[in-house]
Amino acid sequence: MDIIFYGSFLLFKQGTNMIQKGLYLATLTVFSSLSTSVMADEYQHDGNVTYYDQTESSSDGTFKVDYRYHFSPISDANKPYLLADYLGQTSNIGGHYSGIGNDFDQYDISGEYVFDSKWFIKAQYANFEADTGFDSDIYGAALGYYFNSSSSFYLEYVRSSGGYEISDSGGFRKSDTEQDNITLGADTYIQFDWTEGLFLSGRYTYSDYTVDSIFDMPEFTSAGSYSDNHSTAMVDADWYITNSWSVGASYFYDFD
């Protein structure tokens, strides 16, 4: 059995008071966790540091740093802590960096601007590079509307490109993929009297992609281009028993 060690702590959360057709099944494992946090009734800065490792792995473990700044204070009082950012409905900017030793590096930066009318726009850029020669870039933008204090819908466009190029004694291998995704989604939080509430998220995504590849090896040579499209849908549900504890499920459907 793999024993997974997971350590995470809240770097800071400081504010005005200082203070995926299939149903997912979880694999039982053993966790060891360490978590410390400093909570604030209202805050504008939110930072986290996470380290994840696995006993039967040759990697050096995954290290991740997150930070987000909210242009107006948001409150986590009397609401699930993980939903405070969403329910706050404020303009923000932030990003994260993660990596596994020398195996890969990943970072992204994203931001959201919320108008007084509660329409909002979002933008994102992400980059991933691995020591195997693979790298990718992702650009995204979204337009949405908060139609009440706990619900929203949005239309999102994401353009991604990535591939690898390897030249060695075994030959030359190259592959490039370009993909365009258009997503229509909606989120809502329903507050309960007997527990905290239920967060529901649904989205439909149409994807169009092209793969160009070249393989030039001693006993095999091939080159070609392939294009296709597909549609998927996904529904998430998270039941918040308390502001700190929740249980959830996801259902993913591929129309092809």
N, C-alpha and C positions, 0 to 999 in steps of 0.2 A: 504494500500500500504506500502511495506517496503521502508524505506528511507535508502540508503546505503551511509555511509560516507567513503570516500577514501582519505587518505592522503599519499603523497609520496614526497620525496625530494632526490635529488642527494647528497649523502654524500660527494663525491669528485670525480673529474675527472681531474687529474693533470698530466701535461706533460712538454715537453721542453719549452713551452711558458707560463707555469703557467696558464697560463690562464685556425580438424575429418570426405546399401544404403540410404543418406539424405542430404538435404541442411539446414545449420544452420540458424535459425531465432533468432534474438535478442529480449529479453524481455525489454520493455521500463521501465525505472526506473528513479529515481531522484538521482543525484550524487552531492556530495559536495566535491571538491578536492582542495588540497593545494599543490603546486609544486614550488620548487625553485631549481635552478641549476647554476652551474658554468661550462661553456664550455671552452674547450681548443682546439686550432688548432691542436695540436699534444699531445698525452697523452699515458701513459703506465699503469696508475692505474685507475680503474673504480669501484666505489662503490655506492650502492643504499640502502636506507632504506625505507620500505613500511609498512603502517598500514592500515588494512581493517576491517570495522565493519558494523553491520547490526542492525537496531533498534529492530526488532522482533526476536532477537536471545539471547539465554541464555549464549552464550560464551563470553569470554573476548576480542574477536577480534583477528585477525590474524596479526602477526608481522613477517616481513621478512627482512633479511639482505643479500645482495649480494656483492661479491668482486671478481675482476679479474685483474690479472697482465699480461701484454703483454711484451714479452722479447725484442721487438723492438717497437719504437714509431709508433702509427697509427694516421691517420688524419681523422677528421670528417668534414673538409672543403669541400664544394661543393658536398655533398652527404647526403642522409638521415641519420639522427643521429642514428636511430635504426639499421642501416646496416653497421655502421662504423667498427664494430668488424669483420663481415663477409667479407667485401670488403678489410679489412686490410690484410688478409691472413698471419698472423704472429703467431708464437708459443705463447701459453698462458696457464695459469693455474689459477683456481679459484674455488669458491664454494658458497653455500648459506645455510642459516639456516632459518627455519620458524616454527611457532607454534601457536596454539590457546589456550592461557591460560594453563590449565593443561590437555586439551583434547588430544593433539598430539604434537609430535616433529618430524621434518623432516630435514635432512641435506644431502648434496651431495658435492662431490668434483670431478672435471673434468679437463682434460687438453688436449692440442693439440700440436703436433710437426709438423712443416711444413719444409720439406726438400728444398734445393735449387732448385731441379727439379720440385717443386710444388706438389709432392705427399705429403699426410699428413696422420697421424695416430692420433686417439683420444682414450681416455680411461675415464671411469666414474664409480664411486661407489656412491650409494645412500641408505639411511636407513630411514624407517618410523616406528614410534612406537606410538600407541594410548592407552589411559587409559582403553579401552574396552578389552585389551589383545591381540589385533592384532599387528603384526609387520611384516616387509618385508625388504628384501635386494635386490638390483639390481646391477649387474655388466655388463658393456658394453664396447665394443671396436669397432672401425671403421677404415677402410682404404679407402682413397679417393684421388681425384686428382683435382686440380684447373686447368682447361684447358684454361682459359683466366682470365683476371683481375676481372671478375664479375660472373663466372660460375664454378660449380663443380659437380661431381658425387661421390657417395660413396657406400660402402657395409658395413652394420653394424650388429653386433651380440649382443643381449642382453639376459642375463640369469637373471630371477627373481624368488624368492622364498618367500613365506609368508604364514601366517596363524594365527590361534588363538587357545588358550587352556584355557577353563574356567571350574573350578571345584567349585561348591557351593552346597547349600541345594537342588537346583533343578536338580542336576545330574552333569554328566561330558560331555563336548562337546569339540571336537577337529577337526580342519580341516587344511590341508596343501595343498598348490598349488605350483607347479613348472612349469615354462613356459620358452620356448626358442623362441625368435623372430629373424628372419633374414629379414633385410630390404634393399632394393635397392632404392636409392633415388637420386634426382638431384635438384639443385637450380640454378637460374640465375636471374640477375638483368638487365633489359633493360632500358637504359636511353632515355628520351624523350626530345624534344626541347621545347614543350609548357607547360609541367609540369615536375616534376623531373624524374619519371620513374615508372616501374612496376617490382615487385619482384614476381617470380613464384617458387613454391616449389611442387614437386611431389614425392610420395613414395609408394612402394608396399611392404607389409609385410606378411610373412608367419609365423604363430604361431603354436606351438605344446605344449600342456599342459596336466598335470595330476593332479587330485584332489583326495586326500585321506581324508576320514572323519570318525569320530566315534561319535555316539550320544548314551549315556547311561543315560536315564532318567527314573523316576519311572514307567511311562506307555508306554515307547517307547525305543527300543534299535535297533541300526542300525550301520553297519560298511561296508565300501566299497571303491572301487577305480574306478575312471572314467578318461578316456583319450580321447582326440580329437584334431583336428587341424582345422585351418581356415585361410583364406587369406583376406586381406583388402587392399584397395587403398585409397589414400587421395591426394587432390590437394588444395593448398592454393594460393591465389592471393592477393597481396597488392599493391594498386595504391597510390603512393606517390605524393600528390598534391603539397606539399612543403617538404622541408627537415624535418619539424616538424610535418606535418599532413598527415595522410593516411587513406584510407578506403579499407576494404578487405572482402573476402568471402572464405569459405571453403566448399568442397564437399567430403563426406566420403561414401565409398561403401564397403559393406560386401559381398563377393562372395558367402557366404552360405545363 
